[in-house]
């Protein structure tokens, strides 16, 4: 298979970090460097540090300039001030560098015309030298398989989700948020002002990247509108593609201009663009993460909005029913047969076997849970619902350090079997805002078995609503699962 | 001042707990009892346990029946099965008991006509004997000043918020949620099916209770509609009154019928009812808690929807601006003067002094924060905004065990001074879903100084939206602050 032009970014043979500082707390300081050193990039491939005022930083030799580094340097991470950036491009050209990530900010996004002109010149010179540029004004690359990261805290493990983000902060939120759910990345790119490497090309890269199954993007500008639309269409045709668009309000658009010099558009326009190309539009980071969970589990197959809810507490049931209704999810009455079968395991007092089912007061009948799961699963299979929303008891009581307990494994196996047999997805829903989230390890176990864990009944319902909308849009297109 | 008829509930001279179990994990088990014993109710006033099969539970003597307890018994907590409930009322009548809380469930809410009839008979007999009934099917009373609680985990400290809740679970959520914000209760009542003591009388009680400043209620049924409307009006006239109505969807209404045998109504009807009487309608527990925070701090005086946002990170700024716009909160451009003043403290690269202000990259200029707070406060005073939404740095780095640090105290003092001088409320907004909440102690400190801490920019904006709506509804009514 022919290599994609962006492969140079994701598989450098060596890296030079120019302008690295030894001062902790500074953005370009060791914390950023740790993203490479903590996971041992420098033990496998050359990592050159450039700082004329230091002989070593964190035990790694410093060179006075890029020219002084031994060749070849494939990729440069640059955090020198913007006034030194042009000179760095010239040095890199002489060194046959293939790509530069400009952490450096203070270009067009500053609102200053001179700085905008500087940015144009920077890109022009890099293009002339055949150097690809990530940024400026961004955090750059996270490639776990290559031990490259812009955060020391990102997971070392590789996965199948590709994150595209103009904002570095939101890339951090997405990668960390996925990690907290036990979901890992094939790669992530924060591309800031995006004057060379930008969303359209990144969507194309993700579409052809064999390690990527799901694509999630945070965009501010619409880039070169037509190119973005077409790349998004190509990507969404072959892989579930989730897009969160920032700057859809007047205040947000102003913020986007200050942040990445982006010209933002309205929510309506973007919504209709996503509809046209078969991408999912998330309205917040949380929704984007929920959708990743949705498409990576059996929930992606949800066929309609009728849910059986297994709730926890009467007041919880009532508010949860109201909350899911806000997203079009209904709770049809259960058949007499299903109610009778539930009644055998759920005592009358303090409980309910209607829908929502409230089985808070099982007393010592812990063994009732597997039976109840089977019964609601069968009700789903016989057409009483399209999805089961199950107040999660996973991870409770918590295993050591968040590891799954035997009970978690049994529950996951039971739910997986019911899902397989019945074809109705079952979602493990956390009790919500006031409870601790399910551990990363338990969520990972659930995901590996095709079971979605979502943070509240309302967000589970919203995910169902968005998945149904997306599937309707894709009608007639080839299946991507 | 004449005593309110419900005073008997809130100030019993002695309590008998009938049907208490020694089995941990059972709802009527020791956990429930600990609500009384953990805080030492039994060391100040008589606590009699009734269980014919035990001589003592948790070191407290058990009596075989209520009749065997020494007189007087003012208040009975009852968790015997429903078939024994009538007999208990007869025993209580002979003992001149003044109030009974029926934890016991399985009455009208079960959907069984016989059980509904049993409930009617129960209430009739209690009424005939002059006994007030809380419930059935509820958790009962939390009166911190009297060391009475239905949860061992509730705060021991008394406060000024009165919680009225049909649901026990949602009473737990409200009291715990307030506690997590450093806000305490004058009392809380979970009243379940509410066949005697119910919302209208509780609103009247709260309105006249001198220790109550704010009232927050979770309701399922509309009770006897007119009575509820009038009591709510009387309460909302004199104290900020927040109401969350469950069962406003079809599924929620069905759940409410199963839960507390309530006939629920639509969201629109309840919204218009709240508008008529000057109460605030919350749509979720979170919103109810946010509104309590709002009315207990300077935020209650917010005059309009124009905000200055002090954000944290460019991508965060963009999404936060979009999120607040969903609730009508706008971010007007700052004057050239204010921008110039900010620029002296906020370096250009990676930041913005427009609105939202992004001052993420202050590097070692920690001392810039107080100045920035002063500048945005002055901008508010000179008419550039109605409110300041300030990404909170309170509690970070965290003090020992969540205690406020010197830095927290300085920040709180600074914000309080700016609020006082400028008249523009400043909200400390947590970074959101992915960050740890501010500790109870730090939130308490902030509240004591009139400063609201809210969990996200979106929820801060939603609180502003609801407070503005409420103040518009109250136009012409006497001020209650």
Boltz contact constraints between the chains, C-beta under 6 A:
constraints:
  - contact:
      token1: [A, 26]
      token2: [B, 363]
      max_distance: 6.0
  - contact:
      token1: [A, 105]
      token2: [B, 349]
      max_distance: 6.0
  - contact:
      token1: [A, 105]
      token2: [B, 350]
      max_distance: 6.0
  - contact:
      token1: [A, 106]
      token2: [B, 348]
      max_distance: 6.0
  - contact:
      token1: [A, 106]
      token2: [B, 349]
      max_distance: 6.0
  - contact:
      token1: [A, 110]
      token2: [B, 348]
      max_distance: 6.0
  - contact:
      token1: [A, 167]
      token2: [B, 314]
      max_distance: 6.0
  - contact:
      token1: [A, 167]
      token2: [B, 315]
      max_distance: 6.0
  - contact:
      token1: [A, 169]
      token2: [B, 313]
      max_distance: 6.0
  - contact:
      token1: [A, 169]
      token2: [B, 315]
      max_distance: 6.0
  - contact:
      token1: [A, 169]
      token2: [B, 316]
      max_distance: 6.0
  - contact:
      token1: [A, 170]
      token2: [B, 315]
      max_distance: 6.0
  - contact:
      token1: [A, 173]
      token2: [B, 434]
      max_distance: 6.0
  - contact:
      token1: [A, 246]
      token2: [B, 318]
      max_distance: 6.0
  - contact:
      token1: [A, 246]
      token2: [B, 319]
      max_distance: 6.0
  - contact:
      token1: [A, 247]
      token2: [B, 318]
      max_distance: 6.0
  - contact:
      token1: [A, 248]
      token2: [B, 322]
      max_distance: 6.0
  - contact:
      token1: [A, 249]
      token2: [B, 322]
      max_distance: 6.0
  - contact:
      token1: [A, 249]
      token2: [B, 325]
      max_distance: 6.0
  - contact:
      token1: [A, 251]
      token2: [B, 321]
      max_distance: 6.0
  - contact:
      token1: [A, 251]
      token2: [B, 325]
      max_distance: 6.0
  - contact:
      token1: [A, 251]
      token2: [B, 331]
      max_distance: 6.0
  - contact:
      token1: [A, 252]
      token2: [B, 318]
      max_distance: 6.0
  - contact:
      token1: [A, 252]
      token2: [B, 321]
      max_distance: 6.0
  - contact:
      token1: [A, 252]
      token2: [B, 322]
      max_distance: 6.0
  - contact:
      token1: [A, 255]
      token2: [B, 317]
      max_distance: 6.0
  - contact:
      token1: [A, 255]
      token2: [B, 318]
      max_distance: 6.0
  - contact:
      token1: [A, 255]
      token2: [B, 321]
      max_distance: 6.0
  - contact:
      token1: [A, 255]
      token2: [B, 356]
      max_distance: 6.0
  - contact:
      token1: [A, 256]
      token2: [B, 318]
      max_distance: 6.0
  - contact:
      token1: [A, 258]
      token2: [B, 352]
      max_distance: 6.0
  - contact:
      token1: [A, 258]
      token2: [B, 354]
      max_distance: 6.0
  - contact:
      token1: [A, 259]
      token2: [B, 314]
      max_distance: 6.0
  - contact:
      token1: [A, 259]
      token2: [B, 318]
      max_distance: 6.0
  - contact:
      token1: [A, 286]
      token2: [B, 433]
      max_distance: 6.0
  - contact:
      token1: [A, 313]
      token2: [B, 169]
      max_distance: 6.0
  - contact:
      token1: [A, 314]
      token2: [B, 167]
      max_distance: 6.0
  - contact:
      token1: [A, 314]
      token2: [B, 259]
      max_distance: 6.0
  - contact:
      token1: [A, 315]
      token2: [B, 167]
      max_distance: 6.0
  - contact:
      token1: [A, 315]
      token2: [B, 169]
      max_distance: 6.0
  - contact:
      token1: [A, 315]
      token2: [B, 170]
      max_distance: 6.0
  - contact:
      token1: [A, 316]
      token2: [B, 169]
      max_distance: 6.0
  - contact:
      token1: [A, 317]
      token2: [B, 255]
      max_distance: 6.0
  - contact:
      token1: [A, 318]
      token2: [B, 220]
      max_distance: 6.0
  - contact:
      token1: [A, 318]
      token2: [B, 246]
      max_distance: 6.0
  - contact:
      token1: [A, 318]
      token2: [B, 247]
      max_distance: 6.0
  - contact:
      token1: [A, 318]
      token2: [B, 252]
      max_distance: 6.0
  - contact:
      token1: [A, 318]
      token2: [B, 255]
      max_distance: 6.0
  - contact:
      token1: [A, 318]
      token2: [B, 256]
      max_distance: 6.0
  - contact:
      token1: [A, 318]
      token2: [B, 259]
      max_distance: 6.0
  - contact:
      token1: [A, 319]
      token2: [B, 246]
      max_distance: 6.0
  - contact:
      token1: [A, 321]
      token2: [B, 249]
      max_distance: 6.0
  - contact:
      token1: [A, 321]
      token2: [B, 251]
      max_distance: 6.0
  - contact:
      token1: [A, 321]
      token2: [B, 252]
      max_distance: 6.0
  - contact:
      token1: [A, 321]
      token2: [B, 255]
      max_distance: 6.0
  - contact:
      token1: [A, 322]
      token2: [B, 248]
      max_distance: 6.0
  - contact:
      token1: [A, 322]
      token2: [B, 249]
      max_distance: 6.0
  - contact:
      token1: [A, 322]
      token2: [B, 252]
      max_distance: 6.0
  - contact:
      token1: [A, 325]
      token2: [B, 249]
      max_distance: 6.0
  - contact:
      token1: [A, 325]
      token2: [B, 251]
      max_distance: 6.0
  - contact:
      token1: [A, 331]
      token2: [B, 251]
      max_distance: 6.0
  - contact:
      token1: [A, 348]
      token2: [B, 106]
      max_distance: 6.0
  - contact:
      token1: [A, 348]
      token2: [B, 110]
      max_distance: 6.0
  - contact:
      token1: [A, 349]
      token2: [B, 105]
      max_distance: 6.0
  - contact:
      token1: [A, 349]
      token2: [B, 106]
      max_distance: 6.0
  - contact:
      token1: [A, 350]
      token2: [B, 105]
      max_distance: 6.0
  - contact:
      token1: [A, 352]
      token2: [B, 258]
      max_distance: 6.0
  - contact:
      token1: [A, 354]
      token2: [B, 258]
      max_distance: 6.0
  - contact:
      token1: [A, 356]
      token2: [B, 255]
      max_distance: 6.0
  - contact:
      token1: [A, 361]
      token2: [B, 27]
      max_distance: 6.0
  - contact:
      token1: [A, 363]
      token2: [B, 26]
      max_distance: 6.0
  - contact:
      token1: [A, 433]
      token2: [B, 286]
      max_distance: 6.0
  - contact:
      token1: [A, 434]
      token2: [B, 173]
      max_distance: 6.0
